[in-house]
Amino acid sequence: ELYPHTPHVRSTLDIDIQHTADRMLRERVAALRPRSVTNASLVVIENATAAVRALVGSIDYLAVADQGQVNGATAMRSPGSALKPLIYGLAMDSGLIAPDTVLYDVPRHYADYQPENFDRAFHGLVPANKALAFSLNVPAIQTLETVGLPCFLRFARECGIDTLRRPAGEYGLSVAIGTCSVRLIELTNAYAMLARGGIARPYELLADTTPRAAKTRTGGTGFDRLIKTPAGRRVLSEAACYFVTKALSDPALRPPETVDP
């Protein structure tokens, strides 16, 4: 359907990574079934090249009751809290906050909307990096308000999240906690931008088989695949990306129950 006039399509998928992703996703859903989780999707993007190496739309295509024929990697779904790192990154890059900037995790009202945290508790004064690590809602909304919703929506599109096209007034600050629709493949590519130190590139689904000047040869299974390596463009500073990824990965900043033993 995507390429009706192309008789042969060679994708960027790596068969070993694809099989591993499919197996791991099935195992994870099986473990979460007691919590009523019945399906999931997964996208793996190679940071250096933006090539999609694995894409699992659902764990069972034939599972009608679990909407198995819906491709969750490309369907529009709520991102939940997954936009928060982009919000904090933009705020840091704009000089509005630093990792140790104190934010207020206290009850706030926005007209008739009062955001809460997942644990239904408030944590008072928290530094920005901890607020991000703990995925606190009120500080994220506060940070989005400081950045400005129109500015953030433009930035999200620059990162490749192309679904956020409606006027800012149709979204509201609750975008910070996922009251919008995005595609997993675009969201994954935005995270790959953070891993590249702020360079945004379009993701690649097709392997390039024609001679070009700028190419990267990557190992495959049974053959080498040539893929384009677009230059991309900077949308965040390296410093902002560093502080965001450090907040997300530093065990000292993570909630105690999520720290690996």
Salt bridges, closest charged atoms under 4 A:
ASP14 OD2 - ARG225 NH2 3.39
ASP22 OD2 - ARG26 NE 3.01
GLU27 OE2 - ARG23 NH1 3.54
GLU46 OE1 - ARG53 NH2 3.16
GLU116 OE1 - ARG120 NH1 2.47
ASP119 OD2 - HIS123 NE2 3.21
GLU145 OE1 - ARG108 NH2 3.54
ASP162 OD1 - ARG165 NH2 2.43
GLU170 OE1 - ARG166 NE 2.99
GLU186 OE2 - ARG183 NH1 3.84
ASP208 OD2 - ARG212 NE 2.52
ASP208 OD2 - LYS215 NZ 3.98
ASP224 OD2 - ARG217 NH1 3.77
GLU238 OE2 - ARG234 NH2 3.71
ASP250 OD2 - LYS246 NZ 3.39
